[in-house]
Amino acid sequence: MNFELTEQQKQIQSAARHFVDELLIPLEPELLRNEREGRPGIELRQIRELQQKAKTQGLWGIETPEEYGGANLGTVTSALLKMELGRTCIPFVFGGEADNILYLCNSKAQQNKYLLPVIAGERQSCFAITERSAGSDASRIQMSAERVADGWVLNGEKVFITNGNEADFAIVFAVTDVQAEPGKGITCFLVDRDMGWTSEPIPTMGGDKSPSVLTFNQVFVPNGNVLGEEGQGLTTAMQWISRGRWVIPAIAVGASGRLIHMAIDYVKERSTFGEQLASRQSIQWMIADSAVELEALKWLVLYTAWRVDQGLDARHHATMSKLYGAGRANDIVDRVLQIFGGIGYSKDLPIERWYREMRVWRIFEGTDEIQRMIISRNLLKGHVRIGEWD
């Protein structure tokens, strides 16, 4: 059993850390100021420029297969990079990546129109499955896709769609067989914005990048825009959702680590009643608990990523990572805000922003309750056993 990173992983991690420290964290005051004054925190143009700088440093297409111009360095390396990016509240991702289900493109025409431009950073997608009456239970979606000559007509609405306001096209899930059982008869479509769907932002307590409502009113989609197999859309969707269940806690590792470091620096400088905050047992215990939880989360995420790289079933561990990571990150940011007091509650520091941003981590890609249901079901039905190694 070897927990040491490879030399290549160490180099990539170091490059990502330097990039975050030198180019992203210095942008945080500007982002916070813009948001306070009602402007976008950071422009898409700036993100694209930063991605090109990252590309020159080899931080590009980390998980993308080599045949599509990527580095194909695996899930553990990708998790390490997500941890580094999590250390800043700047909404940045390294380029050269695409939604994993876009690799299911059925033809060269689909690849050329959707997959390759997304990898190149020329187009942006959004994942549209959630509806007002179908959130945790995606099998209950009601958006309809009616077969017509040469294609399908989509009608319905999707809600809380990340990147829905910015996307050039949507990866949309709709019911194509109303006679099928719930969860069956759902098909995935690639739907360009200019085919007729519209988006509207949903104000939330998070950052400035709002999720959106997507509205489809008699939107025609040609047969060539079916992604994957007809009627197998929910299976396709779960491939995307499962990935998010280790990505979110990987980001949580980075954010939580940065917050703990901020707290440690602060309590060694701040004094009350003639003593440093660092000398208070209540403060020491908050820092100790946070550090233990962070360490446990880090190794749970890395073990999950390792299982993916080894071709093992990682779904159970990804689910545990999502549940534990989202919960502990919320606990840690709450403690850190408490340690900072009033200044932590203000919008001058990223703590308050993280406090709002992290709350949604316990909701999207499967709520805490859904994760607990899945974990307990796997154990009670004997799909996994406590204490066993593969």
CORMO-V527741 format. One record per residue. N is the residue number from 0. RES is the residue in three letters. OMEGA is omega in whole degrees, 0 to 359 (999 if undefined). NEAR is the number of other C-alpha atoms within 8 Angstrom. Layout:
N;RES;OMEGA;NEAR / N;RES;OMEGA;NEAR
This chain:
0;MET;185;2 / 1;ASN;181;3 / 2;PHE;184;4 / 3;GLU;175;4 / 4;LEU;175;6 / 5;THR;178;6 / 6;GLU;179;6 / 7;GLN;178;6 / 8;GLN;178;9 / 9;LYS;181;9 / 10;GLN;180;8 / 11;ILE;179;12 / 12;GLN;180;12 / 13;SER;179;8 / 14;ALA;179;10 / 15;ALA;180;12 / 16;ARG;179;10 / 17;HIS;180;8 / 18;PHE;180;10 / 19;VAL;183;13 / 20;ASP;188;9 / 21;GLU;188;8 / 22;LEU;184;9 / 23;LEU;181;11 / 24;ILE;177;11 / 25;PRO;179;8 / 26;LEU;186;9 / 27;GLU;178;12 / 28;PRO;178;9 / 29;GLU;179;8 / 30;LEU;181;12 / 31;LEU;179;13 / 32;ARG;179;10 / 33;ASN;181;12 / 34;GLU;178;11 / 35;ARG;184;8 / 36;GLU;173;6 / 37;GLY;178;6 / 38;ARG;174;7 / 39;PRO;183;10 / 40;GLY;179;11 / 41;ILE;184;9 / 42;GLU;178;7 / 43;LEU;178;6 / 44;ARG;179;6 / 45;GLN;179;8 / 46;ILE;181;10 / 47;ARG;179;9 / 48;GLU;179;8 / 49;LEU;178;9 / 50;GLN;178;11 / 51;GLN;175;9 / 52;LYS;179;8 / 53;ALA;181;13 / 54;LYS;180;10 / 55;THR;180;7 / 56;GLN;179;7 / 57;GLY;181;7 / 58;LEU;188;13 / 59;TRP;174;12 / 60;GLY;187;15 / 61;ILE;180;14 / 62;GLU;184;12 / 63;THR;178;13 / 64;PRO;183;10 / 65;GLU;182;8 / 66;GLU;177;5 / 67;TYR;177;7 / 68;GLY;182;8 / 69;GLY;181;13 / 70;ALA;178;11 / 71;ASN;184;10 / 72;LEU;171;8 / 73;GLY;188;9 / 74;THR;179;11 / 75;VAL;179;10 / 76;THR;178;12 / 77;SER;178;11 / 78;ALA;178;14 / 79;LEU;179;10 / 80;LEU;177;11 / 81;LYS;177;12 / 82;MET;179;14 / 83;GLU;179;13 / 84;LEU;179;14 / 85;GLY;182;13 / 86;ARG;178;13 / 87;THR;177;13 / 88;CYS;175;11 / 89;ILE;183;10 / 90;PRO;186;5 / 91;PHE;171;6 / 92;VAL;175;6 / 93;PHE;185;10 / 94;GLY;178;14 / 95;GLY;182;13 / 96;GLU;175;13 / 97;ALA;173;9 / 98;ASP;187;8 / 99;ASN;182;7 / 100;ILE;176;10 / 101;LEU;176;10 / 102;TYR;175;8 / 103;LEU;180;7 / 104;CYS;189;12 / 105;ASN;187;9 / 106;SER;175;6 / 107;LYS;180;7 / 108;ALA;177;6 / 109;GLN;180;12 / 110;GLN;183;12 / 111;ASN;183;9 / 112;LYS;187;8 / 113;TYR;186;10 / 114;LEU;186;13 / 115;LEU;177;10 / 116;PRO;177;11 / 117;VAL;177;14 / 118;ILE;182;12 / 119;ALA;181;10 / 120;GLY;182;10 / 121;GLU;179;7 / 122;ARG;179;10 / 123;GLN;181;10 / 124;SER;169;13 / 125;CYS;184;12 / 126;PHE;190;10 / 127;ALA;177;11 / 128;ILE;187;11 / 129;THR;175;12 / 130;GLU;183;12 / 131;ARG;181;7 / 132;SER;181;6 / 133;ALA;177;12 / 134;GLY;178;8 / 135;SER;180;7 / 136;ASP;183;6 / 137;ALA;180;11 / 138;SER;184;9 / 139;ARG;180;9 / 140;ILE;185;12 / 141;GLN;178;9 / 142;MET;184;11 / 143;SER;172;11 / 144;ALA;183;11 / 145;GLU;181;8 / 146;ARG;175;8 / 147;VAL;179;7 / 148;ALA;175;5 / 149;ASP;179;6 / 150;GLY;186;11 / 151;TRP;174;13 / 152;VAL;184;13 / 153;LEU;175;15 / 154;ASN;178;12 / 155;GLY;187;10 / 156;GLU;173;10 / 157;LYS;184;13 / 158;VAL;180;12 / 159;PHE;183;10 / 160;ILE;178;15 / 161;THR;181;10 / 162;ASN;182;12 / 163;GLY;180;15 / 164;ASN;184;11 / 165;GLU;191;6 / 166;ALA;172;12 / 167;ASP;177;9 / 168;PHE;182;11 / 169;ALA;172;15 / 170;ILE;194;12 / 171;VAL;179;11 / 172;PHE;184;13 / 173;ALA;181;14 / 174;VAL;178;13 / 175;THR;178;13 / 176;ASP;184;9 / 177;VAL;180;6 / 178;GLN;183;5 / 179;ALA;176;8 / 180;GLU;177;6 / 181;PRO;181;7 / 182;GLY;176;10 / 183;LYS;176;11 / 184;GLY;176;16 / 185;ILE;183;15 / 186;THR;180;16 / 187;CYS;181;16 / 188;PHE;171;13 / 189;LEU;190;11 / 190;VAL;178;11 / 191;ASP;178;10 / 192;ARG;183;11 / 193;ASP;171;5 / 194;MET;171;9 / 195;GLY;179;9 / 196;TRP;181;12 / 197;THR;179;8 / 198;SER;178;10 / 199;GLU;183;8 / 200;PRO;175;9 / 201;ILE;178;9 / 202;PRO;179;6 / 203;THR;178;7 / 204;MET;182;6 / 205;GLY;181;10 / 206;GLY;186;9 / 207;ASP;182;7 / 208;LYS;187;7 / 209;SER;167;13 / 210;PRO;187;15 / 211;SER;168;15 / 212;VAL;174;14 / 213;LEU;181;13 / 214;THR;180;11 / 215;PHE;181;12 / 216;ASN;181;9 / 217;GLN;180;7 / 218;VAL;180;11 / 219;PHE;179;9 / 220;VAL;181;12 / 221;PRO;180;9 / 222;ASN;182;8 / 223;GLY;181;6 / 224;ASN;171;10 / 225;VAL;179;13 / 226;LEU;183;13 / 227;GLY;183;11 / 228;GLU;176;9 / 229;GLU;179;12 / 230;GLY;182;10 / 231;GLN;186;13 / 232;GLY;182;14 / 233;LEU;175;13 / 234;THR;177;7 / 235;THR;182;11 / 236;ALA;184;10 / 237;MET;176;8 / 238;GLN;179;10 / 239;TRP;183;11 / 240;ILE;181;9 / 241;SER;179;12 / 242;ARG;180;9 / 243;GLY;184;9 / 244;ARG;166;13 / 245;TRP;179;16 / 246;VAL;182;10 / 247;ILE;179;12 / 248;PRO;175;15 / 249;ALA;176;16 / 250;ILE;179;14 / 251;ALA;177;13 / 252;VAL;181;15 / 253;GLY;181;15 / 254;ALA;181;14 / 255;SER;178;13 / 256;GLY;178;10 / 257;ARG;181;10 / 258;LEU;179;12 / 259;ILE;177;13 / 260;HIS;178;8 / 261;MET;180;8 / 262;ALA;180;12 / 263;ILE;179;10 / 264;ASP;184;8 / 265;TYR;185;9 / 266;VAL;176;12 / 267;LYS;179;10 / 268;GLU;188;8 / 269;ARG;178;8 / 270;SER;173;10 / 271;THR;179;7 / 272;PHE;174;4 / 273;GLY;180;5 / 274;GLU;175;7 / 275;GLN;173;12 / 276;LEU;181;12 / 277;ALA;180;10 / 278;SER;182;8 / 279;ARG;182;8 / 280;GLN;181;7 / 281;SER;178;6 / 282;ILE;181;11 / 283;GLN;182;10 / 284;TRP;177;8 / 285;MET;179;9 / 286;ILE;180;11 / 287;ALA;180;8 / 288;ASP;181;8 / 289;SER;181;11 / 290;ALA;179;9 / 291;VAL;180;8 / 292;GLU;179;9 / 293;LEU;181;12 / 294;GLU;179;8 / 295;ALA;180;8 / 296;LEU;182;13 / 297;LYS;183;10 / 298;TRP;176;8 / 299;LEU;179;10 / 300;VAL;182;14 / 301;LEU;177;10 / 302;TYR;177;8 / 303;THR;180;13 / 304;ALA;178;13 / 305;TRP;179;10 / 306;ARG;177;11 / 307;VAL;181;11 / 308;ASP;181;10 / 309;GLN;181;6 / 310;GLY;179;6 / 311;LEU;177;7 / 312;ASP;184;7 / 313;ALA;188;10 / 314;ARG;182;7 / 315;HIS;181;11 / 316;HIS;175;9 / 317;ALA;178;14 / 318;THR;177;14 / 319;MET;178;10 / 320;SER;181;15 / 321;LYS;181;13 / 322;LEU;184;12 / 323;TYR;184;10 / 324;GLY;181;14 / 325;ALA;181;14 / 326;GLY;183;9 / 327;ARG;178;10 / 328;ALA;177;13 / 329;ASN;177;11 / 330;ASP;184;9 / 331;ILE;180;12 / 332;VAL;177;13 / 333;ASP;178;9 / 334;ARG;183;9 / 335;VAL;177;13 / 336;LEU;178;12 / 337;GLN;179;8 / 338;ILE;181;10 / 339;PHE;180;11 / 340;GLY;186;8 / 341;GLY;181;6 / 342;ILE;176;8 / 343;GLY;180;14 / 344;TYR;181;10 / 345;SER;179;8 / 346;LYS;178;10 / 347;ASP;180;8 / 348;LEU;181;11 / 349;PRO;183;10 / 350;ILE;181;12 / 351;GLU;179;12 / 352;ARG;177;12 / 353;TRP;180;10 / 354;TYR;179;11 / 355;ARG;184;11 / 356;GLU;185;11 / 357;MET;185;11 / 358;ARG;181;9 / 359;VAL;179;9 / 360;TRP;178;10 / 361;ARG;184;12 / 362;ILE;186;9 / 363;PHE;189;7 / 364;GLU;179;9 / 365;GLY;181;10 / 366;THR;175;10 / 367;ASP;184;9 / 368;GLU;178;7 / 369;ILE;179;9 / 370;GLN;179;13 / 371;ARG;179;9 / 372;MET;181;8 / 373;ILE;181;10 / 374;ILE;182;11 / 375;SER;178;8 / 376;ARG;179;8 / 377;ASN;181;11 / 378;LEU;184;11 / 379;LEU;179;7 / 380;LYS;176;7 / 381;GLY;177;7 / 382;HIS;174;7 / 383;VAL;180;9 / 384;ARG;180;7 / 385;ILE;173;5 / 386;GLY;181;4 / 387;GLU;176;6 / 388;TRP;176;3 / 389;ASP;999;2
